[in-house]
Amino acid sequence: MPSNRRKRPPLRLRLPATSANLGPAFDAAALAMDFYIKLDARPAQEFSIHATGRDREICGALQDHLILNTYREVLEAAGWPLTPLSLNIANDIPIGKGCGSSAAARLAGIALAVHFGRLRWTDAQIVGEASRREHHPDNASACWMGGLTVARMSGSTEDAAEAQVACIRPKGKWPLLLAVPEQSLSTEEARRVLPAEYSRADAVTNVQNSMLLLAAFTQGRPDLLSAALEDRIHQPYRAPLCPLLPCLQELKGKEGVLGAVLSGAGPSVLMFLDPRASRQKTRRLVVAHLSRSRLTSELVSSSITLRGARSSFAKS
């Protein structure tokens, strides 16, 4: 290990929120949304964090911090010394609500280790390491690469895991409306309700709908979403844990709502909107419907962003 390693310059990262599964594409596809966790990291005498934005108590707590834990673990595995860091975090991603917060945090920690440890990692290695820690590659690939991604894990062992990622630039405009409830839901709890086996009919339907969903994005065909978003693998089993889902699915085809799916494992719900419809009218429709159903949520207008975290990483 060289003893004359020069101090690395600061690293500024911009990691987007993500929505995975997208209905039928369970553990395979995700998209990046245009709100972020922003990170400014620089070498310091000791670790410190200044956090603003959503969930700042969690983002600012030094103990059991997901970004710093990941940073430490990656450097220790690589055999490099640990550089204490001063972090400034501005977070807009809800934590524990199906918007990719843990994937963004793990990618941030890995990026810090690669940058300050001078590791020569490729995008596939960075996404693969985050995916190994997440146990699925969808959120991590969309957060790092941007746009819409389809991903799978490769590698003979967990330790050598890399991610094979296909990046898709959706054709046309795809306005989104995210409904975020007050309560959170852990991915582990959401996975416990899934069955161990599925029927051939359910598996075939999901394969067909996933392919149709991909065609809708690549060909700019919002009209295909009504059928393509149908899922039989995870949403029917998670709906009792995520009451916003069945409620908002009732709006499909009304006032510009093309369809609604769980965002990741939930409990947030992602609505795809008709780009030709008035977003204000659609929002009023959703608010009124939630009120009649005696449900509450924060509504976040968004869109698909093509700029993933690697764009800001490459500039540093």
Secondary structure, DSSP 8 states (H G I E B T S, - for coil): --S-------EEEEEEEEEESTTT-TTTEEEEEEEEEEEEEEE-SS-EEEEEETTHHHHT--TT-HHHHHHHHHHHHHT-----EEEEEEE-S-TTSSSSHHHHHHHHHHHHHHHHTT----HHHHHHHHHHHHTSSHHHHHHHH-SEEEEEEESSSGGG-EEEEEEE--SS---EEEEE-SS---HHHHHHTS-S---HHHHHHHHHHHHHHHHHHHHT-GGGHHHHT--SSSHHHHGGG-THHHHHHTTTTSTTEEEEEESTTSSSEEEEE-TTS-HHHHHHHHHHHHHHTT---EEEEE-B-S--HHHHHHH-
